[in-house]
Amino acid sequence: MFTRRQFLKTGTAVTVSGSYFTGRVFAEGNADIGVAKGTDIEAAVRSAVASVGGMGKFVKDGDRVAIKPNLSFASPPERATTTNPETLRAVMKLCLEAGARQVLVMDHPLQDAEIIGSESEVAKVIKSMDKSMFLMLSTESLYQETVIPTAKVMKSTKTASILSEVDVLINLPVAKHHSACFVSLGIKGNLGLVWDRQAYHTSSDFNQSVADLSTVVKPDLTIVDAIRALTTRGPQGPGKVANLGTIVAGADPVAVDSYVVELTPWMNRKAKGRNIQHLIYASEMGVGILDPHTLNIVEKAV
């Protein structure tokens, strides 16, 4: 079995408690998708991750862990355009409890990198945590060219060099609408780990390019922050915010995203994973399962 570091370097320049609530529930034991709903954010994060085997299944003693939240804008949590700071705090705590020797929080923000990196609530959370570092990936020198061997459109791209130096990657997006691809969740959130996002938007097929990236940027765990979801006018908002109070976790990024799509209408329209083109493409490329309901899902209220 390849380690993450070995996989990222192979063939490329660098390739980085409670009762159940409404929903479909399968067998006991470790779930493929863990879902928790409640007002206590940390309890919800702990419950969802515990359902998929606990953080110790993903993070081992001495691991260097990268967490990639959505920090694109200098906006308050109430707007749901960025990952909730308390969700991030809970995930960081779990990583440290599992024995991580360092937790790196990183993103390539769309605006206000200096403010996000020094004055935001997220920055305050990271500064309060032991063994933690905040990386704003806003300089081209922090990226290296990555070949995407099975790509159909985006044959190569510059990805964050740090990806080849960590043992575990956790994707921690907020759930929100996106004008270009209908929803921005985990797989779309991978664009925060590339230098030239404009190349994706101007490619011959934006959705296919996003799917191409998902074949080389492969989080070990995806945790979607759906405490609040921006359901209209994404990705920046302001728009309609649904207070879902939900955390969704799993190792299959396509299945997790597909599950979250069903939690609420987007632009006042209900959808499933099979309606989201970049998820369809990613599934066709073997990244994950498009229909989450074929998997073991555990849903709990906390």
SULLIN-V193540 format. One record per residue. RES is the residue in one small letter. SS is DSSP state (H for helix, E for strand, - for the rest). OMEGA is omega in radians with two decimals (* if undefined). D_FIRST is the distance of its C-alpha to the first C-alpha in Angstrom with 2 decimals. Layout:
res=RES ss=SS omega=OMEGA d_first=D_FIRST
res=RES ss=SS omega=OMEGA d_first=D_FIRST
This chain:
res=m ss=- omega=3.09 d_first=0.00
res=f ss=- omega=2.90 d_first=3.79
res=t ss=- omega=3.10 d_first=6.55
res=r ss=H omega=-3.10 d_first=9.52
res=r ss=H omega=3.13 d_first=11.44
res=q ss=H omega=-3.13 d_first=9.39
res=f ss=H omega=-3.07 d_first=9.19
res=l ss=H omega=-3.11 d_first=12.85
res=k ss=H omega=-3.06 d_first=13.92
res=t ss=- omega=3.03 d_first=12.61
res=g ss=- omega=-3.12 d_first=15.75
res=t ss=- omega=3.00 d_first=17.92
res=a ss=- omega=2.92 d_first=20.47
res=v ss=- omega=3.05 d_first=18.70
res=t ss=- omega=-3.00 d_first=16.53
res=v ss=- omega=* d_first=16.31
res=s ss=- omega=-3.08 d_first=34.81
res=g ss=- omega=-3.13 d_first=36.89
res=s ss=- omega=3.09 d_first=37.88
res=y ss=- omega=3.04 d_first=36.15
res=f ss=- omega=-3.03 d_first=37.64
res=t ss=- omega=3.13 d_first=38.14
res=g ss=- omega=-3.09 d_first=35.14
res=r ss=- omega=-3.08 d_first=33.11
res=v ss=- omega=-3.11 d_first=31.38
res=f ss=- omega=-3.00 d_first=29.15
res=a ss=- omega=3.05 d_first=27.97
res=e ss=- omega=3.13 d_first=27.76
res=g ss=- omega=-3.13 d_first=24.59
res=n ss=- omega=-3.13 d_first=21.73
res=a ss=- omega=2.93 d_first=22.54
res=d ss=- omega=3.09 d_first=20.67
res=i ss=E omega=3.06 d_first=23.40
res=g ss=E omega=-3.09 d_first=25.46
res=v ss=E omega=3.09 d_first=28.92
res=a ss=E omega=-3.10 d_first=31.57
res=k ss=E omega=3.11 d_first=35.10
res=g ss=- omega=-3.10 d_first=37.68
res=t ss=- omega=3.12 d_first=39.67
res=d ss=- omega=-3.02 d_first=37.72
res=i ss=H omega=-3.12 d_first=34.86
res=e ss=H omega=3.12 d_first=32.95
res=a ss=H omega=3.13 d_first=33.37
res=a ss=H omega=3.11 d_first=32.11
res=v ss=H omega=-3.12 d_first=28.95
res=r ss=H omega=-3.12 d_first=28.31
res=s ss=H omega=-3.11 d_first=29.00
res=a ss=H omega=-3.13 d_first=26.83
res=v ss=H omega=3.10 d_first=23.76
res=a ss=H omega=-3.12 d_first=24.58
res=s ss=H omega=-3.14 d_first=24.69
res=v ss=- omega=3.04 d_first=21.04
res=g ss=- omega=-3.13 d_first=19.99
res=g ss=- omega=-3.09 d_first=21.36
res=m ss=H omega=3.12 d_first=20.20
res=g ss=H omega=3.05 d_first=18.60
res=k ss=H omega=-3.05 d_first=15.90
res=f ss=- omega=-3.09 d_first=14.91
res=v ss=- omega=3.12 d_first=16.41
res=k ss=- omega=-3.14 d_first=16.01
res=d ss=- omega=3.13 d_first=18.74
res=g ss=- omega=-3.13 d_first=19.03
res=d ss=- omega=2.97 d_first=17.00
res=r ss=E omega=-2.98 d_first=18.70
res=v ss=E omega=3.01 d_first=19.11
res=a ss=E omega=3.04 d_first=20.59
res=i ss=E omega=-3.12 d_first=22.80
res=k ss=E omega=3.04 d_first=24.23
res=p ss=E omega=2.98 d_first=27.47
res=n ss=- omega=-3.12 d_first=30.11
res=l ss=- omega=-2.98 d_first=32.73
res=s ss=- omega=-3.00 d_first=34.42
res=f ss=- omega=3.07 d_first=37.96
res=a ss=- omega=-3.06 d_first=40.16
res=s ss=- omega=3.11 d_first=41.14
res=p ss=- omega=-3.12 d_first=41.78
res=p ss=H omega=-3.09 d_first=39.49
res=e ss=H omega=3.13 d_first=42.30
res=r ss=H omega=3.11 d_first=41.78
res=a ss=- omega=3.06 d_first=38.16
res=t ss=- omega=3.14 d_first=37.18
res=t ss=- omega=-3.14 d_first=34.66
res=t ss=- omega=-3.13 d_first=32.35
res=n ss=- omega=-3.13 d_first=34.54
res=p ss=H omega=-3.13 d_first=34.55
res=e ss=H omega=3.02 d_first=34.58
res=t ss=H omega=3.10 d_first=31.45
res=l ss=H omega=-3.13 d_first=29.74
res=r ss=H omega=-3.11 d_first=31.23
res=a ss=H omega=3.14 d_first=29.91
res=v ss=H omega=3.09 d_first=26.29
res=m ss=H omega=3.12 d_first=26.58
res=k ss=H omega=3.12 d_first=28.05
res=l ss=H omega=3.13 d_first=25.23
res=c ss=H omega=-3.14 d_first=22.68
res=l ss=H omega=3.10 d_first=24.95
res=e ss=H omega=3.12 d_first=25.55
res=a ss=- omega=3.07 d_first=21.83
res=g ss=- omega=3.12 d_first=21.95
res=a ss=- omega=3.11 d_first=21.11
res=r ss=- omega=3.07 d_first=22.60
res=q ss=E omega=3.06 d_first=23.52
res=v ss=E omega=3.11 d_first=23.87
res=l ss=E omega=3.06 d_first=24.52
res=v ss=E omega=-3.00 d_first=26.45
res=m ss=E omega=3.04 d_first=26.75
res=d ss=E omega=3.05 d_first=28.28
res=h ss=- omega=-3.02 d_first=30.37
res=p ss=- omega=3.11 d_first=33.61
res=l ss=- omega=-3.12 d_first=36.09
res=q ss=- omega=2.98 d_first=39.04
res=d ss=- omega=-3.12 d_first=40.38
res=a ss=H omega=-3.11 d_first=37.40
res=e ss=H omega=3.13 d_first=39.71
res=i ss=H omega=-3.14 d_first=41.04
res=i ss=H omega=-3.06 d_first=37.67
res=g ss=H omega=-3.06 d_first=36.30
res=s ss=H omega=-2.98 d_first=39.31
res=e ss=- omega=-3.06 d_first=41.46
res=s ss=- omega=3.07 d_first=39.49
res=e ss=H omega=3.10 d_first=38.81
res=v ss=H omega=3.12 d_first=35.08
res=a ss=H omega=3.13 d_first=35.81
res=k ss=H omega=3.11 d_first=37.83
res=v ss=H omega=-3.09 d_first=35.09
res=i ss=H omega=3.13 d_first=32.57
res=k ss=H omega=-3.11 d_first=35.24
res=s ss=- omega=-3.05 d_first=35.90
res=m ss=- omega=3.08 d_first=32.36
res=d ss=- omega=2.98 d_first=31.14
res=k ss=- omega=-3.03 d_first=28.27
res=s ss=E omega=-3.13 d_first=28.35
res=m ss=E omega=3.14 d_first=28.98
res=f ss=E omega=3.12 d_first=30.19
res=l ss=E omega=3.00 d_first=29.20
res=m ss=E omega=-3.02 d_first=31.37
res=l ss=- omega=-3.00 d_first=29.64
res=s ss=- omega=3.13 d_first=33.03
res=t ss=- omega=-3.05 d_first=33.08
res=e ss=H omega=-3.13 d_first=31.75
res=s ss=H omega=3.12 d_first=30.75
res=l ss=H omega=-3.07 d_first=27.94
res=y ss=E omega=3.05 d_first=26.19
res=q ss=E omega=-3.08 d_first=24.58
res=e ss=E omega=-3.14 d_first=24.43
res=t ss=E omega=3.03 d_first=21.38
res=v ss=E omega=3.09 d_first=21.15
res=i ss=- omega=-2.94 d_first=20.32
res=p ss=- omega=-3.06 d_first=19.39
res=t ss=- omega=-3.07 d_first=20.23
res=a ss=- omega=3.05 d_first=23.10
res=k ss=- omega=-3.14 d_first=26.43
res=v ss=- omega=-3.06 d_first=28.56
res=m ss=- omega=-3.00 d_first=26.91
res=k ss=- omega=3.07 d_first=25.43
res=s ss=E omega=-3.09 d_first=24.80
res=t ss=E omega=3.07 d_first=25.48
res=k ss=E omega=3.11 d_first=25.64
res=t ss=E omega=-3.11 d_first=23.13
res=a ss=E omega=-3.10 d_first=23.36
res=s ss=H omega=-3.09 d_first=22.11
res=i ss=H omega=-3.12 d_first=21.24
res=l ss=H omega=3.13 d_first=18.22
res=s ss=H omega=-3.06 d_first=16.35
res=e ss=H omega=3.14 d_first=17.53
res=v ss=- omega=-3.13 d_first=16.54
res=d ss=- omega=-3.06 d_first=13.70
res=v ss=E omega=3.04 d_first=14.80
res=l ss=E omega=3.09 d_first=16.94
res=i ss=E omega=3.09 d_first=19.49
res=n ss=E omega=-3.04 d_first=21.84
res=l ss=E omega=-3.11 d_first=25.30
res=p ss=- omega=2.91 d_first=27.80
res=v ss=E omega=3.10 d_first=31.30
res=a ss=E omega=3.13 d_first=32.41
res=k ss=E omega=3.04 d_first=34.97
res=h ss=E omega=3.06 d_first=36.72
res=h ss=E omega=-3.04 d_first=36.23
res=s ss=- omega=-3.07 d_first=38.92
res=a ss=- omega=-3.07 d_first=36.67
res=c ss=- omega=3.03 d_first=34.10
res=f ss=E omega=3.06 d_first=35.83
res=v ss=E omega=3.02 d_first=33.29
res=s ss=E omega=-3.12 d_first=31.16
res=l ss=- omega=-3.08 d_first=28.29
res=g ss=H omega=-3.05 d_first=24.59
res=i ss=H omega=3.06 d_first=23.76
res=k ss=H omega=-3.13 d_first=27.11
res=g ss=H omega=3.08 d_first=26.61
res=n ss=H omega=3.13 d_first=23.82
res=l ss=H omega=3.06 d_first=26.84
res=g ss=H omega=3.10 d_first=27.45
res=l ss=H omega=3.08 d_first=24.62
res=v ss=E omega=-3.12 d_first=26.24
res=w ss=- omega=-3.00 d_first=29.34
res=d ss=- omega=3.11 d_first=31.42
res=r ss=- omega=-3.12 d_first=31.58
res=q ss=H omega=3.12 d_first=34.81
res=a ss=H omega=3.10 d_first=33.09
res=y ss=H omega=-3.10 d_first=31.43
res=h ss=H omega=-3.12 d_first=34.79
res=t ss=- omega=3.10 d_first=36.58
res=s ss=- omega=-3.13 d_first=34.10
res=s ss=- omega=3.13 d_first=35.22
res=d ss=- omega=-3.10 d_first=33.19
res=f ss=H omega=-3.09 d_first=32.23
res=n ss=H omega=3.10 d_first=30.31
res=q ss=H omega=3.12 d_first=28.25
res=s ss=H omega=3.08 d_first=27.56
res=v ss=H omega=3.10 d_first=26.30
res=a ss=H omega=3.10 d_first=24.01
res=d ss=H omega=-3.13 d_first=22.82
res=l ss=H omega=-3.09 d_first=21.87
res=s ss=H omega=3.10 d_first=19.83
res=t ss=- omega=3.12 d_first=17.36
res=v ss=- omega=3.02 d_first=16.38
res=v ss=- omega=-2.98 d_first=17.40
res=k ss=- omega=3.09 d_first=15.16
res=p ss=- omega=3.05 d_first=16.21
res=d ss=- omega=-3.12 d_first=14.18
res=l ss=E omega=3.03 d_first=17.58
res=t ss=E omega=3.07 d_first=20.86
res=i ss=E omega=-3.12 d_first=24.12
res=v ss=E omega=3.08 d_first=27.25
res=d ss=E omega=3.05 d_first=30.46
res=a ss=E omega=3.00 d_first=33.07
res=i ss=E omega=2.94 d_first=35.55
res=r ss=E omega=3.11 d_first=37.70
res=a ss=E omega=3.04 d_first=37.07
res=l ss=E omega=-2.99 d_first=38.92
res=t ss=- omega=3.07 d_first=39.96
res=t ss=- omega=3.00 d_first=42.25
res=r ss=- omega=3.06 d_first=42.75
res=g ss=- omega=0.21 d_first=39.21
res=p ss=- omega=-3.01 d_first=37.44
res=q ss=- omega=-3.04 d_first=40.08
res=g ss=- omega=0.02 d_first=42.70
res=p ss=- omega=-3.14 d_first=44.90
res=g ss=- omega=-3.14 d_first=44.67
res=k ss=- omega=-3.13 d_first=44.70
res=v ss=E omega=3.07 d_first=42.47
res=a ss=E omega=3.11 d_first=41.47
res=n ss=E omega=-3.04 d_first=41.02
res=l ss=E omega=3.12 d_first=38.24
res=g ss=E omega=-2.99 d_first=37.15
res=t ss=E omega=3.01 d_first=33.68
res=i ss=E omega=-3.14 d_first=30.07
res=v ss=E omega=-3.07 d_first=27.24
res=a ss=E omega=3.06 d_first=23.58
res=g ss=E omega=-3.13 d_first=20.36
res=a ss=- omega=-3.14 d_first=16.79
res=d ss=- omega=-3.03 d_first=18.02
res=p ss=H omega=3.12 d_first=20.12
res=v ss=H omega=-3.12 d_first=22.21
res=a ss=H omega=3.13 d_first=23.14
res=v ss=H omega=3.11 d_first=24.03
res=d ss=H omega=-3.11 d_first=26.17
res=s ss=H omega=3.09 d_first=27.76
res=y ss=H omega=-3.09 d_first=28.74
res=v ss=H omega=3.12 d_first=30.34
res=v ss=H omega=-3.07 d_first=32.30
res=e ss=- omega=-3.04 d_first=34.18
res=l ss=- omega=-3.03 d_first=35.27
res=t ss=- omega=3.00 d_first=38.29
res=p ss=- omega=3.09 d_first=40.24
res=w ss=E omega=-3.01 d_first=39.54
res=m ss=- omega=3.10 d_first=42.66
res=n ss=- omega=3.11 d_first=44.37
res=r ss=E omega=3.05 d_first=42.35
res=k ss=- omega=-3.14 d_first=39.97
res=a ss=- omega=3.02 d_first=36.71
res=k ss=- omega=3.11 d_first=33.45
res=g ss=H omega=-3.11 d_first=30.08
res=r ss=H omega=3.07 d_first=31.35
res=n ss=H omega=-3.05 d_first=34.08
res=i ss=- omega=-2.93 d_first=31.88
res=q ss=H omega=-3.10 d_first=31.18
res=h ss=H omega=3.05 d_first=28.18
res=l ss=H omega=3.06 d_first=26.45
res=i ss=H omega=-3.13 d_first=27.43
res=y ss=H omega=-3.12 d_first=26.01
res=a ss=H omega=3.09 d_first=22.67
res=s ss=H omega=3.12 d_first=22.42
res=e ss=H omega=3.14 d_first=23.43
res=m ss=- omega=3.06 d_first=20.65
res=g ss=- omega=-3.10 d_first=18.02
res=v ss=- omega=-3.12 d_first=17.53
res=g ss=- omega=-3.07 d_first=18.85
res=i ss=- omega=-3.08 d_first=21.64
res=l ss=- omega=-3.12 d_first=25.17
res=d ss=- omega=-3.08 d_first=27.09
res=p ss=H omega=-3.05 d_first=26.05
res=h ss=H omega=2.97 d_first=28.45
res=t ss=H omega=-3.07 d_first=26.33
res=l ss=- omega=3.09 d_first=23.95
res=n ss=- omega=-3.12 d_first=24.56
res=i ss=E omega=3.03 d_first=26.62
res=v ss=E omega=-3.09 d_first=28.21
res=e ss=E omega=-3.08 d_first=31.15
res=k ss=E omega=2.95 d_first=33.21
res=a ss=E omega=-3.11 d_first=36.29
res=v ss=- omega=* d_first=36.35
